[in-house]
Amino acid sequence: MSFFNFSNLLGATPSPPTTAYPPLKVVSPLATVTGQTLEAAFEYRRNTITTTANGITVEPKRHQYRFKTNLKPKKTGLLLVGLGGNNGSTVVGATLANKEALTWQTRTGPQTANYLGSVTQSTTVHLGWDGKQQVYVPFNGILPMVSPNDLVIDGWDINNANLYEAMVRARVFQPDLIQQLKPAMEQIVPKPSIYYPDFIASNQGARANNVIPGESKQEHLERIRSDIREFKQKHDLECVIVLWTANTERYTDIQAGLNGTAEEILASIAASKDEISPSNIFAVASILEGAHYINGSPQNTLVPGIVELATQHGVFVGGDDFKSGQTKLKSALVDFLVTSGLKPESIVSYNHLGNNDGKNLSEARQFRSKEISKSSVVDDMVASNKILYPEGSHGPDHCIVIKYVPFVGDSKRAMDEYISSIFMGGHQTLAIHNTCEDSLLAAPLIFDLAILTELFTRITYATEENGFTGFHSVLSLLSLLLKAPVVPEGTPVGNAFMRQFGALAKLLTACAGIASDNELQLEFFTKLNA
Ligand SMILES: NC(=O)c1ccc[n+]([C@@H]2O[C@H](COP(=O)([O-])OP(=O)(O)OC[C@H]3O[C@@H](n4cnc5c(N)ncnc54)[C@H](O)[C@@H]3O)[C@@H](O)[C@H]2O)c1
């Protein structure tokens, strides 16, 4: 039996500190702490299933897991590709504003920096009932996590604007906040980046004034590798995460001989093959430098060769495409409809936006990448219910439109119509108007992606059959934050928002030795001794 309090143990408080919740003390027969390592036992109960023409056979199984978590967050650096973009400048500005606890004037009164929209910073997890009330703890109060305020952030951009200029161009922050951030933000200038005009929209050409010279893709790879190494050394970092928040690229072809294996992708870079994209090079450079790579845009950067390379190097990769606005809502709403026994028949998702992302997406090949990542989000929910969608029938008609309207800037308008078949031939129509404020919804996800990735570098697990090892290199645990989750080959993609959140919360509590079947709430309708 162990009694411990992670905060006291490490002499640290969760940061940014929250006054709303007292520290969590764990008293668990399942967990022990030795030095800075927490080891917890967890019984994983699952059904093993055999499906044949004669029916479904289900057999419950129990698996004994042990999780080891290093309780000391690593000093972590975040390198953003697209640092001078709307998301990049918003992430940097928001971190500075939060560090300094800045307050600024708005038309409706003073506003103070916060991390709303970040799952790690602003959500809670249900722990149980204390006899008087339901008890929740902050998501980042279960296991120690890096604070977004402590991330060391830098990055690349094909445009040389400093981050003050980038922030003004982005039209995301209020003028008073921009002026307060100016002295710090104008010091930050993105590193030159790789620009291959064939991959992003031609309308981005004028922006490309901060470009690594030369035609050799191998030399570009070496340059990015050296940038990562230098950043790591300069800041004495224990963990580096490279995250793509640059323009959406077109898809690359996936071909044997080009990018099907680790060896092929390295050879294709060495041969400067046309189908090697800038994002391919960033991903390979990261992996070779032991930095984890996350793709926040829709393109198919994580080709099989890159996944194989990540596995060989024991580095995490995750993607694709931040799940921030319309698609996030869809991944909750369609689950709700299908779980209600209603049958979505048509989903029409119309967007217009006026930021540089919208401009880039106004060309066909870049729009196609986005259309693909937005399209598959309801597939698992449709497949979950053959009463609504019998074998052989198709899911709802699903149409996605994106238009570029400069005037609305970063305030993306997402208008959705969901029509569902209901009881006895009726129809329910939901019409939703969602003013997204795109970058203010996306930036918190960037913090979460970095914070969770760092946490997962500190967790290893063992089963009855296998000794301690890390999670799979393809970090599907990040799915909550991504529109089109990349998952290990042969495993299913899950998009339903609350199920994704539940899986993360269950893993954290399992690692802390306090996982429970809280959702059942048996104590409220059965006789249970204290
Ligand atoms: N904001 C959201 O809500 C959201 C949601 C999901 C996905 N995304 C994706 O995130 C990405 C960034 O969005 P944004 O609004 O910040 O866009 P943005 O156009 O404002 O920023 C992208 C930045 O990347 C730079 N860039 C382009 N190619 C580059 C390269 N090869 N190397 C380095 N920099 C490069 C551009 O100069 C620009 O500054 C887009 O792909 C977008 O589709 C955004």
The ligand as an SDF file (V2000), in Angstrom:
LIG
                    3D

 44 48  0  0  0  0  0  0  0  0999 V2000
   -6.5260   27.0700  -36.9280 N   0  0  0  0  0  0  0  0  0  0  0  0
   -7.2430   25.9830  -36.9380 C   0  0  0  0  0  0  0  0  0  0  0  0
   -8.2800   25.9470  -36.3490 O   0  0  0  0  0  0  0  0  0  0  0  0
   -6.7250   24.7630  -37.6360 C   0  0  0  0  0  0  0  0  0  0  0  0
   -7.4050   23.5700  -37.4370 C   0  0  0  0  0  0  0  0  0  0  0  0
   -6.9370   22.4200  -38.0520 C   0  0  0  0  0  0  0  0  0  0  0  0
   -5.8110   22.4720  -38.8410 C   0  0  0  0  0  0  0  0  0  0  0  0
   -5.1900   23.6450  -39.0490 N   0  0  0  0  0  0  0  0  0  0  0  0
   -4.0390   23.6430  -39.9470 C   0  0  0  0  0  0  0  0  0  0  0  0
   -2.9420   24.2410  -39.2980 O   0  0  0  0  0  0  0  0  0  0  0  0
   -2.1240   24.8370  -40.2850 C   0  0  0  0  0  0  0  0  0  0  0  0
   -1.7520   26.2280  -39.8580 C   0  0  0  0  0  0  0  0  0  0  0  0
   -2.8910   27.0380  -39.7480 O   0  0  0  0  0  0  0  0  0  0  0  0
   -2.7010   28.5990  -39.5940 P   0  0  0  0  0  0  0  0  0  0  0  0
   -4.0630   29.1870  -39.4840 O   0  0  0  0  0  0  0  0  0  0  0  0
   -1.7010   28.9060  -38.5640 O   0  0  0  0  0  0  0  0  0  0  0  0
   -2.1270   28.9490  -41.0470 O   0  0  0  0  0  0  0  0  0  0  0  0
   -1.1810   30.1570  -41.4940 P   0  0  0  0  0  0  0  0  0  0  0  0
   -1.2370   30.1640  -42.9750 O   0  0  0  0  0  0  0  0  0  0  0  0
   -1.5240   31.3990  -40.7640 O   0  0  0  0  0  0  0  0  0  0  0  0
    0.2500   29.7170  -41.0180 O   0  0  0  0  0  0  0  0  0  0  0  0
    1.0360   28.8240  -41.6990 C   0  0  0  0  0  0  0  0  0  0  0  0
    2.4610   29.3460  -41.7150 C   0  0  0  0  0  0  0  0  0  0  0  0
    3.2780   28.3520  -42.3020 O   0  0  0  0  0  0  0  0  0  0  0  0
    4.2450   29.0000  -43.0820 C   0  0  0  0  0  0  0  0  0  0  0  0
    4.7820   27.9850  -44.0040 N   0  0  0  0  0  0  0  0  0  0  0  0
    4.2770   27.4690  -45.1460 C   0  0  0  0  0  0  0  0  0  0  0  0
    5.0760   26.4920  -45.6230 N   0  0  0  0  0  0  0  0  0  0  0  0
    6.0970   26.3770  -44.7530 C   0  0  0  0  0  0  0  0  0  0  0  0
    7.2320   25.5280  -44.6690 C   0  0  0  0  0  0  0  0  0  0  0  0
    7.4850   24.6340  -45.6120 N   0  0  0  0  0  0  0  0  0  0  0  0
    8.0640   25.6660  -43.6140 N   0  0  0  0  0  0  0  0  0  0  0  0
    7.8220   26.5940  -42.6440 C   0  0  0  0  0  0  0  0  0  0  0  0
    6.7740   27.4120  -42.6730 N   0  0  0  0  0  0  0  0  0  0  0  0
    5.9180   27.3160  -43.7100 C   0  0  0  0  0  0  0  0  0  0  0  0
    3.5170   30.1680  -43.7110 C   0  0  0  0  0  0  0  0  0  0  0  0
    4.3930   31.1820  -44.1230 O   0  0  0  0  0  0  0  0  0  0  0  0
    2.6320   30.6060  -42.5470 C   0  0  0  0  0  0  0  0  0  0  0  0
    3.2570   31.6110  -41.7770 O   0  0  0  0  0  0  0  0  0  0  0  0
   -2.8850   24.7590  -41.6100 C   0  0  0  0  0  0  0  0  0  0  0  0
   -2.4570   23.6500  -42.3530 O   0  0  0  0  0  0  0  0  0  0  0  0
   -4.2830   24.5080  -41.1670 C   0  0  0  0  0  0  0  0  0  0  0  0
   -5.0670   23.8180  -42.1140 O   0  0  0  0  0  0  0  0  0  0  0  0
   -5.6130   24.7990  -38.4690 C   0  0  0  0  0  0  0  0  0  0  0  0
  1  2  1  0
  2  3  2  0
  2  4  1  0
  4  5  1  0
  4 44  2  0
  5  6  2  0
  6  7  1  0
  7  8  2  0
  8  9  1  0
  8 44  1  0
  9 10  1  0
  9 42  1  0
 10 11  1  0
 11 12  1  0
 11 40  1  0
 12 13  1  0
 13 14  1  0
 14 15  2  0
 14 16  1  0
 14 17  1  0
 17 18  1  0
 18 19  2  0
 18 20  1  0
 18 21  1  0
 21 22  1  0
 22 23  1  0
 23 24  1  0
 23 38  1  0
 24 25  1  0
 25 26  1  0
 25 36  1  0
 26 27  1  0
 26 35  1  0
 27 28  2  0
 28 29  1  0
 29 30  1  0
 29 35  2  0
 30 31  1  0
 30 32  2  0
 32 33  1  0
 33 34  2  0
 34 35  1  0
 36 37  1  0
 36 38  1  0
 38 39  1  0
 40 41  1  0
 40 42  1  0
 42 43  1  0
M  CHG  2   8   1  16  -1
M  END
$$$$
